[in-house]
Amino acid sequence: MMEATPDKNRLLLLDGHSLAYRAFFALPLENFSTVTGQPTNAVFGFTSMLINVLRDERPTHIAVCFDRSEPTFRHEQYVEYKAGRRETPDDFRSQMSLIFEVLDVLRIPRLSVAGFEADDLIATLATQGAGLGYETLIVTGDRDAFQLVGEHVTVLYPVRGVSELSRMDPPAVTQKYGVPPERYRELAALVGETSDNLPGVPGVGPKTAAKWLIKYGDLDTLVAHVDEIKGKAGDNLREHLGDVLRNQQINKLDCAVPLEAAPPQLQMGQWDREAIHTLFDSLEFRALRERLYASLSAVQPEADEGFEVDLTLPGPGELAAWLAEHAAGPDRVGVAVTGSWGRGTGELTGVALASKKGPAVHLDPAALVAEDEQALAGWLADPARPKALHDVKGPALAFAARGLTLAGVTSDTALAAYLALPGQRTFDLGDLVLRYLRRELRGEADPSGQLTLDGSGEEEVARDLAVRARAVAELADALDRDLERRGAARLLHEVELPLVQVLAEMERAGIAVDVDHLAGLSASLGGQVKDVEQHAHTAVGREFNLGSPKQVQQVLFDELGLPKTKRTKTGYTTDSEALTNLLVSNGHPVLEHILRWREVAKLKSIVDSLMPMVDDAGRIHTTFNQMIAATGRLSSTDPNLQNIPIRTAEGRQIREAFVVGKGYECLLTADYSQIELRIMAHLSGDEALIDAFTSGADFHTITAARVFDVPPEQVDGELRSRIKAMNYGLAYGLSPFGLSQQLRIPPDEARALMEEYFQQFGGVRDYLQDVVRQARQDGYTETILGRRRYLPDLNSDNRQRREMAERMALNAPIQGSAADIIKVASLRVDRALRERGLASRMLLQVHDELVFEVAPGELDELQALAREQMCGAYELRAPLDVSMGTGRTWQDAGH
């Protein structure tokens, strides 16, 4: 990597279409798409390459050049120019506008001129740059650019997708092709270019062409001596000389394209951080955004200021006095910690406290004397001392593991940012500080230019942590103002923040596990994996790897000749949906074996991942995440308890491994019944739908009877299943096409079914129309508690993105409201347990279900308490209902 210096301008020119097209085919389309269904593989690959080259080359000037759809002068010279190229894929075309958006938020100029190709614009700018003494770098997958290589111009040519670039300077071009850059166009004229539909001399490759050009000096001299060329190659050259001369003319790059900007006007601009957040959130490019900030922060500093910190390192016994002087008032104090946490516990290695003004303090927990430990414990546990932390649950677990109680937390800056920016995928403190405060997460020097501390290792760590504490204190105020503006302050303070402590307690408690059951299940599933594998091999007549998509493709489509599925970059898809459709239409037994093998292998993987997570007390401690799902739903990791399948017998056997712990009577599960449908009835106000709930009869049967105009007793299983799919489908924003796929009926029949449904439940239709209209007007949807989900794609010009955003607008208020209600229920149940002094405890929240460990003699009281608090979490017109079950295992307690 060469560093640009103030007296040396470096111009970076990129061929936008060339690089985007390479990225499209380099990255598998099926692995890159947003929740709205927008393909992003070309955007991701292009942006990744752009970040890398900006990081490595540090240009002072930059432009990205694009082709236009209009014919160029080359088409006028040769009507068959590029005629052999296949039609541009729709999935690629839909991404070009997104690439333009990426360049715009990065303030990178993009240029195009009608009648000219991108490499003509690049040639013009490179020539101008060389004349000004600029060092010019061209990033392109078009070899025609090699003719521009010279003293001031280097081509960075992709050799592997867009991840690896080869530096083509004059020696590299000469070594690769046997001729210097100024002769490359002539070599290409002789050899031809298939992608441009420019046929060369048959039987003449680069080596022969280079030999001729070296011998005769240039193409003109070669043509003058064409009769001297012997053999078949000479005959072909003479026969196709017209093609060669035409190729030479067409390959010539135009270095005088009329452009609106010259190199001096292409300076690197200050990129728009807020716009980057918005765009990268919608593209779901979390990793790329982090790489962008890490790579370019030194190039594009956005803040001139850090944080002034007057740091105190108290001696033994001095902490109480410091807290009394600097942390005993009403001002919120930022708390930052270092350490590790997870699986219900944690460990502290450092603590820093700092208000927005005044000095900061750093503590080494390992060095605290008893007097200071007591002072810290008292201050942390005092609810009258307001505190702010970033992502508080982990530190709370670490404090608890040390016997310290954390109270008085009035802000979690990560949680607050999540409510303000629910579409964002990461809530890094440094990023938020830049975004909200326009400051860097670093300490400032004093007026003399010296840092407060001497920069030694331990003091540097202490200073950095104190800076984080000060930043959290200031950021908390900025986020409070933002949440007030967005109407989410109450949601933070009354739901999300109190819930942190409840979730931390559940993580600390964990749930007991029968390790012997897991071991036996692993062995049983392992045997089934091998058995199914053997049946698959027998069905095909040979062994193959069922876990290899490539080998499965070869068996199904090459050897067995089964109908091709959807084409992918690596062949044809073998996902479960495709194989299931093949099984229905074809029925080959190997398809059933492959699907069964995948199911059993997945279950075995889940079981095998659970066993190492059991602690010495025989319990597993999951980690609950509040800041993942934009709808507000909780998720869990290490292990993901929401990922345990319960629709199959083997999946339910996994739940049998989760058992009641020693000293407790049983497990109790309490699950909301049809909560999404009740919320839909409430939000829509449809009286017929509300009546169906309040009738006391089976909801799906009653709604089916109304839609199909038959008595309830005549509603058979098929009719009920259809309406059940409709009921839930509407709550999840299902389209007529989606319903047809789910019910395996023609789209027109699904559309007719929806129309019949809306004839009976017109309030639902009106609600669904109104919620999309309002969301398009406001830019967001809202839950019953005011949780917003921002959907900029509602006004997208891209139909696919717009329609997916519409489905999300239908789904978010219902799913988000369900998430709000179960969170409120958890808070109410937790508070009631403590108020009544029960020894029973809440262990898990999974989807709409709460799982309890019941202390001896408390079952009846706990059931009544849970039902009362859960049903009272929110007053719906279709009242909340709770189903309960008890048992020794989680599976037994199901209902």
Secondary structure, DSSP 8 states (H G I E B T S, - for coil): ----BTTB-EEEEEEHHHHHHHHHHHS-GGG-B-TT--B-HHHHHHHHHHHHHHHHH--SEEEEE---SS--HHHHH-TTTTTT-----HHHHHHHHHHHHHHHHTT--EE--TTS-HHHHHHHHHHHHHHTT-EEEEE-S-GGGGGG-SSSEEEEEEEETTTEEEEE-HHHHHHHHSS-GGGHHHHHHHHEEGGGTEE--TT--HHHHHHHHHHHSSHHHHHHTGGG--HHHHHHHHHTHHHHHHHHHHH---S----S--GGG-B-----HHHHHHHHHHHT-HHHHHHHHHHHTTTS---S--B---EE---TT-HHHHHHHHSSSSS-EEEEEEEEEETTEEEEEEEEEEESSS-EEEE-GGG--HHHHHHHHHHHH-TTS-EEESSTHHHHHHHHHTT-----EEEEHHHHHHHH-TT-S---HHHHHHHHH---SSB---TTS--SS---HHHHHHHHHHHHHHHHHHHHHHHHHHHHHHT-HHHIIIIIHHHHHHHHHHHHH-EEE-HHHHHHHHHHHHHHHHHHHHHHHHHHTS---TT-HHHHHIIIIIIS-----SEETTEE---HHHHHHHHHHT--HHHHHHHHHHHHHHHHHHHHHHGGG--TTSEE--EEESSS-TT---EEESS-GGG---SSHHHHHHHTTEE--TT--EEEEEEESSHHHHHHHHHHT-HHHHHHHHTSS-HHHHHHHHHHT--GGG--HHHHHHHHHHHHHHHTT--HHHHHHHHT--HHHHHHHHHHHHHH-HHHHHHHHHHHHHHHHHSEEE-TT--EEE-GGGG-S-HHHHHHHHHHHHHHHHHHHHHHHHHHHHHHHHHHHHHHT---EEEEEETTEEEEEE-TT-HHHHHHHHHHHHHTSS--SS---EEEEEESBTTTT--
